């Protein structure tokens, strides 16, 4: 077990190392002079030299990378080219928005996707199954930003034109000030995220339940007189739990690195919106920071999922 | 429903021997959803092909701005009508013509990137599965690595470093899409390489390359076809997302994602619904059609697949419903 865990942590560290090297060297080989980005077009050559020296970009790339990693390990990700503020706090400030969006969305997509998958699997071939399958296909095919823009038009703009406000256009209100306002502002983003993600979970649940419901122990559970509800939800779903948890861990981690599209559509100032702004501004330290943070979330989630396996599946223990 | 029954031979008809291709086509043709999806895909392909004619008939080029006729005096886009069939965008350009040219970009990127990704997946998966050992370990770790990377963030980093372009979009999509399929192919190859026909080939003196290409590859046709088809909508959405974020196709070249980005950039779509519903519906219909066709192909190519077997087994209970 410890050996297994150590190998997972080792792989995670490897992923972060490769990822950091990838973005770091990417910006090194890419065209564009950071000193020019900071100083603007009017700067003289000697000013540029001074800025390069301050940034340390006049040193060999390997030395730069080593220095960067050394600082990064202690949480120092350098300074934004744009406003000279430290990168780490800039990113951390954005996390509550993204976290609210992802965790609320995850609750919603699980409570939509899993029941639809179970319903579909329990009534294979029926009308209900085909409705479930249609939901899965449409959900998988709907580009997130199209769904977001259509929801904004239909649920924000049209009611507003008719004279009442059903949902706000977007923006983020802190949970600490008023939870109801917070939830109201996130309702549309949550739904948009949840509807596209729920399809994945419905498909996964359906497939797993179809496999499981034919097993002997399900017959045993039925034979000892358990109610169908108990058989499905307790004995059936238990076996489907492991792949669901794997998928959930991966999805939450991926989205915590920025729900880029939804934040963009609804004007939420989360990590993803920060990444898009940083790309538009060519603010490389921020881009590197966000990519590393995204990688860190994924690595941590992988390890947590591996640990949960042991709790969920007695066969691994 | 009625046209599918026409194609079925009556029970009294002679027994006909059919090849596996003919059987697949027969199964696919009986699947109404797949045939409808195929029609949508053909329509989109047709739209992409006839884009210059659309421009010719309407008399509007995709990047021409009609500031006099295409915009209201207040600068608001004109809705669908006789002059502009699907309305105009914020610069007074014809949405229909741009939609037709955008279909070219979507299909080109979608199909090309998916095929390239499949090619990499087949090479990596087959090599890893066939050789095993250290080769497998290295390639599998590489696959894991690509799959555990925040791909959209990395795509953004790549685009910010090199600037957006069509070629870079394709490279980014291919780079982040081959891994899941490589995993599937590897699994298939591991079970295939233990089969007797591989042993027979080897005892006849065939080398690894020959075995992989001549013996194993044909057996991978089904997963390759199905996964490539299912990858196409992913690639199309990926490209549209990049363009939507302003990091894909460079304006003024029309692309569906770019059209939606224009509509979104100043919340213009709130006064001009066609700016989201026209390219949005086109995008949704195309991805939906490819996904349905992929599902149908999987069932038609592999009649043993769990779905079909179950459907057949449940047939009596499900009644006469098709």
Interface residues (C-beta under 8 A of the other chain):
Chain A: X11 X14 X15 X18 X19 X22 X23 X26 X27 X29 X30 X31 X32 X124 X125 X126 X137 X138 X140 X141 X142 X143 X144 X145 X146 X149 X150 X152 X153 X157 X210 X254 X257 X258 X260 X261 X264 X265 X275 X276 X278 X279 X280 X282 X284 X287 X288 X290 X291 X294 X295 X297 X298 X299 X302
Chain B: X141 X144 X145 X148 X149 X150 X152 X153 X154 X156 X157 X158 X159 X160 X161 X162 X233 X237 X240 X241 X244 X245 X246 X247 X260 X263 X264 X269 X270 X273 X276 X277 X280 X283 X284 X287 X288 X291 X292 X295 X306 X310 X311 X314 X315 X317 X318 X321
